[in-house]
Amino acid sequence: MKMRAGIIFLLLLTVSKGFSLYFDWSLRDSLNYIYFAPSTNTNSTSAMLINNAGLYFNLYLDDKKYLSFGLSDYYMYSGTNGTNQIFIDKLFVNYTGDNIQFILGRNYFKKMSGLVIAGKGDGLNFKAVLFGTEIDLLVLYYGLLPNLINSFEFNPEDQIQGAQRYTGGITISRYDLIGEKLSMGFFYCFDTTTNNTRYQPFFIELYNMGSFSADAGYRFSAIYQGGQNEGATISAFGTMFDFLLKITSVPKAGMIFSVGYSTGGSGRTNTYPIGNTTSQDTLFYSPGYVDTGIVLFPKFSNLFLLKLSGFIGFGNVFTINVNALMLNKAVADCPISDTGANLTNSYVGTELSILMKAHLDYSMDLILSAGVFLKGEAYSDQSLMMKIYSGVNIKI
């Protein structure tokens, strides 16, 4: 017995030689209640209860290498039905050197301003800096994660979970040419047979970020989408411009004014890329994420949007964020996903929302958010839609 214990000790000593092993872990729970108020032409209401619990663990070999693991339990109760899913939220190894970073496994990835890639997936991400140029390579698959729910996500950046999609590409960035950052990116996507193999787009992005002064800056992203779609040739375009203004005194405050445009396409039966009926498809449709509100948040497709956001923060204790958002169709007779705005009119509607977050201590956050959406002429009924959700995040 002593000999066996000695052998195990020697093996552990050999494996960990040159490493400084230590770990940290946490338990997190987010409980959220979501309420949908009745519109002006109906008395029906609906509500959802969502609880997301997670166990997270990091094992550090040294200050450059670590293993990260997260296990989540996601429960949603709506009406009379409850669904529960337990899945691996993240599992990856990370190596970070002086001019290189390597991530392999399941993690949250956000590339090309989030317009093309923003969500969890399984893949390989490699970053390196060569001669002042940053190179970012990513190969990713989304299909192994569960498709949680379609109608609501507490974190809307996770909407693409579960899509049977492969993607990969490269982004090249410089920090000494125009503004603070100038990037060019290329990504290619294709769906598996369980989704739609006829949808095979590629994306080319030009991104620039800079400052006008110490308290004012901008972000600009322009993306061209090409490729093939159900026998049609894709030729579409999407762009976002953000103007940022911040006040660095106490309390901290700031403002973001955003303008976005994504092309639509006439002659479509639906917004998913299989709905094209012409030889050329001009509908911009990406699997990424753009903040298009909290009541509807449709995909950034066939949209013209204006958004004004303001925030004020009192240290790390309390923050308030207010938003005003206007949505319009780029092409009136082209539908918009998940909105019900099916009439051939352009005006989709306006949303007003507020988010308040209180950071009580290291382990607890309280959240309250509410949004009101005023339907426009693209709807058959110009009624009100309202969503309220509140929650608590606990970390141990």
N, C-alpha and C positions, 0 to 999 in steps of 0.2 A: 504494500500500500504506500509506504514511504517512497519507494523507488518510483511508482507511478506518479505520485504527486511531484517528485523531483523532476521527472521528465516533462510533465505539463508546465512546470515553472520555467524550465529551460526553454521550451518552445515559445512561451509567451515572451520571455526575455529576448529571444532571438527575433521574433516578429516585430516587437516594439522597439528594437534597437534603433536609435537615431530619431525616435519620435517622442513627443511629450504628450501622452494620452490624458485627456480630460473631456468632460461632457457637460452639457446643460440640457434641461428638459422643462416642459411647461404643459399645463392643462388649460384649454381655453373653451369657453362656452358662450355662444351668442344666441339669445332667445329674442325672437322678434314677433310682433303682432302687426298684421297688415289689414287695413280696413278699406274697403271700396264703398264709397258713399253712393246713394242713388242719384241718377241723373234727373233732369227736370221733367222727363216724360215717363218715368217709371219709378216704382217704389221699391224695387228689388235692391238688396244689399248683399255683399259677400265679404268674407273675411278669411284670413289664413293665419295659421300659427306655425312658425318655422323655428326649429332648434338645431343649431349646428355646433356639435361638440368635437373637439380634436385633442389628440395627444401628439406632442412634437418633441423630437429628440435630435440633438446634434452631438456627434462624436468627433472631437478634434484630435488629429494626429500631431499637428503642430500649428503654427500661425499661418500656414499656407494651404493645408489640406484638411478637409473635414467631410464627414458623411452626415446627411440630413434625412430624417424620416418623419413622416406625419401620417396619422391615421384619423379619419373623420367619420363621424356618424351624423347623417343628415336626415332630419325628420320633418315632414310637412303634413299638417292637418288642414283640410279644406272641406267645408260642408259636413258630410258624414263619413268621409274617407281619410285615412291616414296612410302615408307611404314612408318607408324608412330604407335608407341605403347606407351601408358601411363600405368604405373604399379607402385605398391608399391615396392620401392627398398629395404627398410628395415623397420621393425617394431618389436621391441623387448624390453623386460625389462631386466635390468641387476642389479644384486646384487653382490658386491664384499666385502668380509670380510677379516679378518686377514689370514685365511687359507682355504677360500672357495670362489668360484665364481659360479654364477648361471645365465644363459642366456636362455631366452625363447622367441621364435618368429623367424622372418626372419632376417638373418644376413649373412655375409660372413664367411665361416668356412674353415679352412685349417688344415688338420690332416695328419698324417703319411707322413711327408715331402712333402705334396701336391701330392704325387703319386696316392693316393687313393681318397682323398677328397680335392678339392680346388674350391670353388665357392659358390654362394648364394643358400640358401635353407631355408626351414621352419623346425625348430626342437628345441630340448632341449639339452643344453650343460651344464654339471655339472663338476666342478673341485674342488678338495680338496687335502690338504696335511695332511697325517696321518703318524706319526712316521718317518718323513723325506722322505716319498714316495709320489709322486704326482700322483693322480688318475684323469683321464680325460675321462668322459663318454659323448657319443654323439648319439642322435637318430635324423635322418634327412630325409626329403622328398623333392625331387626336382621338382615335377610335377606341382606345382601351379604357378611357374614363367613362363613368356612367353619365347619361343624359338626365340631369336631375329633374328639373321642371321647366316647362316652356313659358308659363304665364308670369312667373315672377322669380327673380334672383335677388337676394339681398345685396350681393355684389354683382352688378350688371356686367362686369368685365368677364364673368365666367359663362356668358350665354352660349359660347361655342362648344362647351364640353359635350363630348359624346359624338361629335360629327366624325363620320368615317372619311377623314381627309388626311392626305399626306401633303407636306409642303417643305420647301427648302430654298435657301438663297444666301445672298451675301450683301453686306452693307459696308461701304468704304467711306470713312469720315476723315476730315481735316479740321483742325482747330485754329489755323493761322491764315485762312484765305479770305472768306467773306463772313463777317460777324464772328460769333463765338464758336459756331459749329456749322459745317457744310457737309452734307452726306448725299451719297447716291446709293440706291439699293435696288436689287433685283430679286424677286421671289417667284417661284413656280408652284402651282397647286394642282392636285388632281384627286378626285373622289374615287372610292372603291366601288365595287359592284353592289354593295349593300346600300349605297347612296345613289350615285349617278355618275357613271364613268364618262358620260359625254361632256361633263363640265370640267374643262382643263384650262384655266386662265393663268396668265402671268401678270406680274405687277412691276412697274418701274417707278421709283419714287425719287424726287428731289426734295431735300429737306434743308432748311436754314433756320438758325436761331441766333439772335443777336440782341444788342442793347442800344437804345437811344440815349440813355443817361443812366445814372446809378439807380434810379427808381423806375425806369420805364424800359420795356423790352418787347420782343416779338418772337413768334414762332410761325413758320410757314411750311406747309407740306403740299406737294402736288404729285398726284399718282395717276399714271396711265395704266389702264387695264386692257390687255389683249388676250389672244388665245382662241379656243374653240368652244362652242356651246351648242349642242344638239344640231349639228350640221351647219351652224351659223358662225360667222366670224365676229369675235368680240372686239369692239373699239369703244371704250368708255373712259371716263375721266372723273376724278374726285379731288377736291382741294379743301384745305382748312387754313385759316389765318387767325391767329390770336394776338391781340394787343394786351400787354400786361403792365399794370401800374401797381406799385407797392409802396407802403409807408413802413419804414423799419423802426419807427419809434415805438414806445409802449403806450397804449396797446397797438399791436401790429394790425395793419389793415391793407387791403388791396382790392383791385378790380381787374377783371378779365373780360374783354369784348371779343367775341368770336363770330366769324363769318365762315360758313361752309356751303359747298355746292357739290352735288354729285349728279351725274347725268342720268336721265331716264330714257325710256324707249317706247315708241308707239307700237301698237299691234301686239301687245302682250296679253296672255291669259292670266298670268299671276306673276309674283315678284321673284319666285325662286328661278334660278337660271334655266330650268327646263321649259319655261313658259314662252319662249320666243317663237314667233310665227313668221319671221322674215329672215332673209339671208344674212343680214348684218344686225348684231345686237349691240345697242348703245346704252344698255342699262348697267350702271356701275354697281357691282355687288361684291363685297369683300367679306371674308370671315372675321374681320377684326372688330374693333369697338370704337365708337365715338359717342360721347355723352349727348344723347338726344332727348333727355328728360327722365323723370322718374315715374310718370303715370303711364306713358306708352313706350318710350325709348325704342322706336323702330330702328331697323338697320339703316346705316348711312347709305341709302340707295334711293335715287329719284327724289332728292331733297335739296331744298334751299333753306338754310337755317341762319337765324340771327340769335345770339345769346349774350346776355349781360349778367355777369356774376360779380358779387361783392362779398367780402368776408372781413371779419374782425376777430382777432384773437387776443385773449388775455393770458399771456404766457402760454404754458402748456396745460392750463386748467379748463378753459372754456372757450369755445369757438362758435361763431354763428356764420352761416353761409346762406345768402339769398340769391335767387336766380329768376330771370325772366327769359323765356324762350319762345321764338316764333318759328313755326314750321310751314313750309310751302312745298308743293310739288314742283319739280323741275319740268315735268311733262304732265299736263292735266289728265290725259286719258290713260296714263300708266299707273297701276296700283302701287301702294306702299305696304310693306309687310306688316302684319299684326296690328293694323290701326282701324280697319273698317271704313276707311275714307275711300269709298268706291265710286263716288260721283265724279264726273268729268269736270271738276272745278279744282283750282289750284290751291286755295287756302285751306290748310289742314287744321290749324288752330294755334292757340297761345297757351303756354304753361307758366304758372307762377309757383315757386316752391321755396321752402326754407328747410335748412338742416341745422340742428343744434347738437353739439357734442360736449359733454362734461367729462373731463378726465379726473376722476376722484382721487386715485392714487395709482401706483404702479400696476395694480392688478384689476382695476375696474373702470369701464367707460359706460356712460349712459348716453343713448342716442334717441333723438326725436326728429322725425322728418315728415313733412306734409306737402302735398302738391295738388293743385287744381288745374285742370285742363279744360279750356273753353273750345268746344268743337267749332270748326269753320264750315265754309260752304261746300267742302268736299264730302261732308256727311249729309245723310238724308234728314237727320234731326240735329239742330244746333243746341245741344244740351251740355250740361256740366258733367265732368268726370272728376272724381277726387280719390286720392290715395293717401292714407296716413299709416306710417309704421313707426313703432317704437321698439327699442331693444336695449339689452345690456350685454356687454362683453366682459367676461371675467377671465383673467389669466392668473394661474397659480404657479 
